[in-house]
Amino acid sequence: MVFVAGHFGEWLQGRLGPDGPVALVTLACPDLGVRVTRHGDGPLRVSGMPEVLAPDMVQGFLTALGVTLEGQVTITPDFPPGGGAGMSTAALVALGRLAGKDGAEVARACLQIEGASDPLMWPGCDGLLWASRRAEVLDALGPVPHCEILGGFLGAPERTDPNDMRFPDVADLVADWPGAGLAGKAALASESARRCTALRGPADDPTVSLARDLGALGHARAHTGPARALIYAPGTLPDGAEAQMRAAGYAGVFRFMTGEPE
């Protein structure tokens, strides 16, 4: 079995300058992602519910890597595909690792198949400035401080369109990111999310008011997809917050730790 952790939206995402590349800092979710198992021999058979990768994507990815797999391969995601949690990229990375491939080679193959990818093939992926439409590390920004996230999904799944370049300019937020502590990073993430929501909607997104009502340091979102995240210092997430988030219309509500412990 191979497990590859997903993410839960992005701390930051947007263009680096009005005509610059789409870049992001992913919000790592280390304990949940995709599990891939392989049993037996013979022709490759891929299964799993819900379906994360279509059969032609699996075969195209393996062909791009120059490898083969045999037997029954089962892909099990912890999050819904199209949720903004990186399930398709995580599944491809797991397939690559089953076949003995990783790193830049897998990143290039993910890009060839998906057209846009998350940096889940790299350790410390949330410390990277990642060009998702290039599958390229633009900069190493350093680790994210240890924090707790209250997450949920707001609305229907939305698969990433690799040709979609409709993102706000976040070059100023990226410039401020490395020197910021947790509160500063939460504020920068909130601004990135606000710019995205102003441009892409939904107009009635309640995440800003929910973060305020629940005493969060800030909030983040999947810049495509329904994942939403409230950001807290460790040990400060209030009791009953999950119930309040569900009551506000979010599905799949859960909490998790992320970032680098001190």
C-alpha positions as CSV (number, residue, x, y, z in Angstrom):
1,M,0.0,0.0,0.0
2,V,1.2,3.5,-0.8
3,F,-0.3,6.5,1.0
4,V,0.1,10.1,-0.4
5,A,-1.2,13.0,1.7
6,G,-3.5,15.5,0.1
7,H,-3.9,19.2,0.9
8,F,-6.9,21.3,1.8
9,G,-7.0,24.3,-0.4
10,E,-4.2,26.8,-0.5
11,W,-2.7,29.4,1.8
12,L,-2.1,31.5,-1.2
13,Q,-2.9,31.2,-4.9
14,G,-2.9,33.6,-7.8
15,R,-0.9,35.3,-10.6
16,L,2.6,36.6,-9.9
17,G,2.0,39.9,-11.5
18,P,-1.0,40.6,-13.8
19,D,0.4,38.4,-16.6
20,G,2.6,36.1,-14.5
21,P,2.3,32.4,-13.8
22,V,-0.3,30.9,-11.5
23,A,1.5,30.1,-8.3
24,L,0.4,28.7,-5.0
25,V,1.4,27.7,-1.5
26,T,-0.5,24.6,-0.6
27,L,-2.2,23.9,2.7
28,A,-0.9,20.5,3.6
29,C,-3.2,17.9,5.1
30,P,-0.7,15.3,6.3
31,D,-3.1,12.6,7.7
32,L,-5.6,12.3,4.9
33,G,-5.1,11.7,1.2
34,V,-5.1,8.7,-1.1
35,R,-4.3,5.1,-0.5
36,V,-3.3,2.9,-3.5
37,T,-3.0,-0.9,-3.2
38,R,-2.0,-3.5,-5.8
39,H,-2.7,-7.2,-5.7
40,G,-2.0,-10.0,-8.2
41,D,-0.6,-10.1,-11.7
42,G,-1.9,-10.0,-15.2
43,P,-3.5,-7.0,-17.0
44,L,-3.8,-3.8,-15.1
45,R,-7.2,-3.3,-13.6
46,V,-8.0,-0.1,-11.7
47,S,-10.9,0.3,-9.3
48,G,-12.0,2.5,-6.4
49,M,-15.0,4.5,-5.3
50,P,-15.5,7.3,-5.9
51,E,-13.5,7.2,-9.1
52,V,-10.5,9.6,-8.9
53,L,-8.7,8.8,-12.1
54,A,-10.3,7.6,-15.4
55,P,-8.6,4.6,-16.9
56,D,-7.1,6.6,-19.8
57,M,-5.5,9.0,-17.3
58,V,-3.9,6.0,-15.5
59,Q,-2.6,4.5,-18.7
60,G,-1.4,7.9,-20.0
61,F,0.4,8.6,-16.8
62,L,2.2,5.3,-16.7
63,T,3.1,5.7,-20.4
64,A,4.5,9.2,-19.7
65,L,6.7,7.7,-16.9
66,G,7.8,4.8,-19.2
67,V,6.6,2.2,-16.7
68,T,4.0,-0.5,-16.4
69,L,1.9,-1.9,-13.5
70,E,0.1,-5.2,-13.4
71,G,-2.7,-6.6,-11.4
72,Q,-5.6,-5.1,-9.5
73,V,-4.9,-1.5,-8.4
74,T,-7.4,0.0,-6.0
75,I,-7.4,3.8,-5.4
76,T,-9.1,5.0,-2.2
77,P,-9.5,8.7,-1.6
78,D,-10.3,10.3,1.8
79,F,-11.8,13.4,0.1
80,P,-14.2,13.8,-2.8
81,P,-12.5,14.3,-6.2
82,G,-13.0,17.9,-7.2
83,G,-13.1,19.1,-3.6
84,G,-9.9,21.2,-3.8
85,A,-7.9,18.6,-1.8
86,G,-5.6,17.2,-4.4
87,M,-7.0,13.8,-4.8
88,S,-6.1,13.3,-8.5
89,T,-2.5,14.5,-8.0
90,A,-2.2,12.4,-4.9
91,A,-3.4,9.3,-6.7
92,L,-1.0,9.8,-9.6
93,V,1.9,10.3,-7.2
94,A,0.9,7.1,-5.4
95,L,0.8,5.2,-8.7
96,G,4.2,6.6,-9.6
97,R,5.7,5.5,-6.3
98,L,4.2,2.0,-6.8
99,A,6.1,1.9,-10.0
100,G,9.3,3.2,-8.4
101,K,9.1,6.8,-9.6
102,D,9.0,10.1,-7.7
103,G,10.0,13.7,-7.6
104,A,10.5,15.8,-10.8
105,E,9.8,12.9,-13.1
106,V,6.4,12.4,-11.5
107,A,5.7,16.1,-11.5
108,R,6.2,16.3,-15.3
109,A,4.0,13.3,-15.9
110,C,1.3,14.7,-13.6
111,L,1.4,17.9,-15.7
112,Q,1.2,16.0,-18.9
113,I,-2.0,14.2,-17.8
114,E,-3.7,16.9,-15.6
115,G,-2.5,20.1,-17.1
116,A,-2.2,21.5,-13.6
117,S,-0.9,19.8,-10.5
118,D,-0.3,20.1,-6.8
119,P,3.2,19.8,-5.3
120,L,2.3,16.6,-3.4
121,M,5.3,14.7,-4.8
122,W,7.7,16.8,-2.8
123,P,8.4,16.6,0.9
124,G,7.6,19.8,2.8
125,C,5.2,20.7,-0.1
126,D,3.7,23.6,1.9
127,G,7.1,25.3,2.1
128,L,7.3,25.7,-1.7
129,L,6.0,28.4,-4.1
130,W,4.6,26.1,-6.8
131,A,3.7,27.0,-10.4
132,S,0.8,24.6,-10.8
133,R,0.5,25.0,-14.6
134,R,4.3,24.4,-15.0
135,A,4.8,21.7,-12.3
136,E,7.8,23.8,-11.2
137,V,9.1,24.9,-7.9
138,L,9.6,28.7,-8.1
139,D,11.0,29.2,-4.6
140,A,11.5,27.7,-1.2
141,L,9.6,29.9,1.2
142,G,10.3,27.9,4.4
143,P,8.0,25.9,6.7
144,V,4.5,27.0,7.8
145,P,4.2,27.3,11.6
146,H,2.3,24.6,13.5
147,C,-1.4,25.3,13.5
148,E,-4.8,23.7,13.7
149,I,-7.4,23.8,10.9
150,L,-11.1,23.4,10.9
151,G,-12.1,22.4,7.5
152,G,-15.3,21.7,5.5
153,F,-16.6,21.8,1.9
154,L,-18.9,24.6,0.7
155,G,-20.8,23.7,-2.4
156,A,-20.4,21.2,-5.2
157,P,-17.1,19.6,-6.4
158,E,-15.3,21.5,-9.1
159,R,-12.5,19.9,-11.1
160,T,-9.5,22.3,-12.0
161,D,-9.5,23.5,-15.5
162,P,-5.8,23.8,-16.5
163,N,-6.7,26.5,-19.0
164,D,-8.4,28.7,-16.4
165,M,-6.0,31.6,-15.6
166,R,-8.7,33.8,-13.9
167,F,-6.8,34.4,-10.7
168,P,-6.0,37.7,-8.8
169,D,-2.5,39.0,-8.6
170,V,-0.9,37.9,-5.3
171,A,2.7,38.9,-5.9
172,D,2.5,41.3,-2.9
173,L,1.2,38.5,-0.6
174,V,3.9,36.1,-1.7
175,A,6.6,38.8,-1.0
176,D,5.3,39.2,2.6
177,W,4.9,35.5,3.2
178,P,8.4,34.3,4.3
179,G,8.8,36.8,7.1
180,A,5.3,36.4,8.6
181,G,4.4,34.3,11.7
182,L,1.3,32.3,12.1
183,A,-1.0,35.3,12.6
184,G,0.6,37.1,9.7
185,K,0.3,34.1,7.4
186,A,-3.4,33.7,8.4
187,A,-4.0,37.3,7.5
188,L,-2.2,36.8,4.1
189,A,-4.2,33.6,3.5
190,S,-7.4,35.5,4.3
191,E,-6.6,38.2,1.8
192,S,-5.8,35.7,-0.9
193,A,-9.1,34.0,-0.3
194,R,-11.0,37.3,-0.3
195,R,-9.4,38.3,-3.6
196,C,-10.3,34.9,-5.1
197,T,-13.9,35.0,-3.9
198,A,-14.3,38.6,-5.2
199,L,-13.2,37.4,-8.6
200,R,-14.6,33.8,-8.8
201,G,-17.4,33.7,-6.2
202,P,-19.6,32.5,-4.6
203,A,-20.9,35.9,-3.7
204,D,-22.7,34.5,-0.6
205,D,-19.6,32.6,0.8
206,P,-20.0,32.8,4.6
207,T,-16.4,31.8,5.4
208,V,-15.3,35.4,6.4
209,S,-18.1,35.8,8.9
210,L,-17.8,32.3,10.2
211,A,-14.0,32.8,10.8
212,R,-14.8,36.0,12.8
213,D,-17.6,34.4,14.8
214,L,-15.5,31.4,15.7
215,G,-12.4,33.4,16.7
216,A,-10.1,32.1,14.0
217,L,-6.9,33.8,13.1
218,G,-8.0,33.8,9.5
219,H,-9.3,31.6,6.7
220,A,-8.2,29.9,3.6
221,R,-9.9,28.3,0.6
222,A,-9.4,26.1,-2.4
223,H,-9.1,28.6,-5.1
224,T,-10.9,26.1,-7.3
225,G,-13.1,23.7,-5.5
226,P,-15.2,23.9,-2.3
227,A,-12.7,23.3,0.4
228,R,-12.7,26.0,3.1
229,A,-10.4,26.2,6.1
230,L,-10.4,28.2,9.4
231,I,-6.9,28.7,10.9
232,Y,-6.1,28.5,14.6
233,A,-3.1,28.5,16.9
234,P,-2.7,25.0,18.4
235,G,-5.1,24.4,21.2
236,T,-7.3,27.4,20.5
237,L,-10.0,25.8,18.3
238,P,-13.2,26.3,20.4
239,D,-15.5,23.4,21.5
240,G,-18.6,23.2,19.3
241,A,-17.0,24.8,16.3
242,E,-17.6,21.8,14.1
243,A,-21.3,21.9,14.8
244,Q,-21.5,25.6,14.0
245,M,-19.6,25.1,10.7
246,R,-22.1,22.3,9.7
247,A,-25.0,24.5,10.7
248,A,-23.6,27.2,8.3
249,G,-23.9,24.8,5.4
250,Y,-20.5,23.1,5.2
251,A,-20.2,19.4,4.6
252,G,-17.5,16.9,5.6
253,V,-16.4,19.1,8.6
254,F,-13.2,17.9,10.4
255,R,-10.2,19.3,12.2
256,F,-6.5,18.5,11.6
257,M,-3.0,19.7,12.5
258,T,-0.6,21.1,9.9
259,G,2.7,23.0,9.7
260,E,6.0,22.3,11.4
261,P,5.9,21.7,15.2
262,E,8.3,23.9,17.2
